[in-house]
């Protein structure tokens, strides 16, 4: 059974997480075939390849093939072995014990030890936008046995056990990463993991070449000889590569308007299942340092000016689920269904702006705002928001950037006013949602965090209480109250949970064998021989 985008909205409201179950056109019934090359068409071009200090999509997607995590997860988010062959959690939730694979090695031949696990967890705690919350209560890691890592916490962390996949919490080699600062990125020669593929070449603007790790701990995997990440920024060129066979598969690779046409091509399949480890959320993030936007009535006016159903139809071609709160309907056990969107009402928006003290001036304009969007999103997002603003007298200065520049402008330079951000709810709100609203997660240069510079002690209290509450009902109550508070404060206008299809050749098998989908390590993936 799989969930299509048409089925998802109904199912998500009753489900506990985003779920994709095995089956469908990409499932494999045959025995795997060894050998071959998998060509992935990908955008935007990453600025680094390991998600130890960032939650950016590129390092998560590509780094998961190079670095392993302690665990991986099935379609229902149940943990499965990876670098940890066995694990246990104490009854009080204050100690996690991981027994490591005895034959796991980094690509330079050095063994993976508990010291590497300790180093990785502490670096994630310090420098990762989500890891700062996930691992905030880690006090120490006992490394007295090189094959056993005992993680000790000061308070329970119920979301931690699902946060240990390679895309979220990679285990990196201490002997390499301790040589540079947590905020620094490794040089290509330092990108050495323990995963199924080894980085052989990174040509900016062209491709990233990964080759089979012949000494991988999980032999006989990987089945593929190599994976080539083809960096193609133009959506039309990515579609052409898939149609001609130059590219084999890609995550969200084509313009949404092309999907129906590609579905008619017999050599291609479109997989619009929802994978539990991602759970994307599109939000209009508001810079509260702006003189206009710090006024609540201005933020309310903007919310009333956005027609979300029209946005879904025109920008996302129906590939989205309305998501009016920070926790999307897909995380139903934590989602607050009593909170809806601000009513689309241009007249009310105009009235609120007048009351805020910003009447229309000569020419009909009130003031100007800089509007941008994460380039991972359709760029028409900015145009849609600009049109909505124009109807209420706000002039939009649309600014479009490449990915690296976007991150710098928003999270370091802070030279923006409104941004349509693409952030993941992930598998747990403490990991995916807290970072956006937690005052302690505002830090210049820390990407994909509290860009609004929002600070509310009550929100901090609720988020911190939920993060350590082992009782699921009490935890849900904290999260639901949190959603009510931020719905009133509006530091962010939540929009949709987008559905991001995978498009690929019917020859590609077992590319998504768990909750991480195509962002998994591809160790089990294989390619059928040409007919």
Secondary structure, 3 states (H helix, E strand, C coil): CCCCHHHHHHHHCCCCCCCCCCCCCCCCCCCCCCCCEEEEEECCCCCCCCCCCCCCHHHHHHHHHHCCCCEEECCCCCEEECCEEEEEECCCCCEEEEEECCCCECCCCCECCHHHHHHHHHHHHHHCCCHHHHCCCEEEEEEEECCEEEEEECCCCCCHHHCCCCCCCCCCCHHHHCCCCCCCCCCHHHCCCCCCEEEEEEECCCEEEEEECCCCCCCCCCCCCEEEEEECCCHHHHHHHHHHCCCCEEECCCCHHHHHHHHCCCCEEEECCCCCCCCEEEEEEECCCCCCCCCHHHHHHHHHCCCHHHHHHHCCCCCEEECCCCCCCCCCCCCCCCCCCCCCCHHHHHHHHHHCCCCCCCCCCCEEEEEEECCCCCCHHHHHHHHHHHCCCEEEEECCCCHHHHHHHHHHHCCCCEEEEEEECCCCHHHHCHHHHCHHHCCCCCCCCCCCCCCCHHHHHHHHHHHHCCCHHHHHHHHHHHHHHHHHHCCEEEEEEECCCEEEECCEECCCCCCCHHHCCCCCCEECCCC
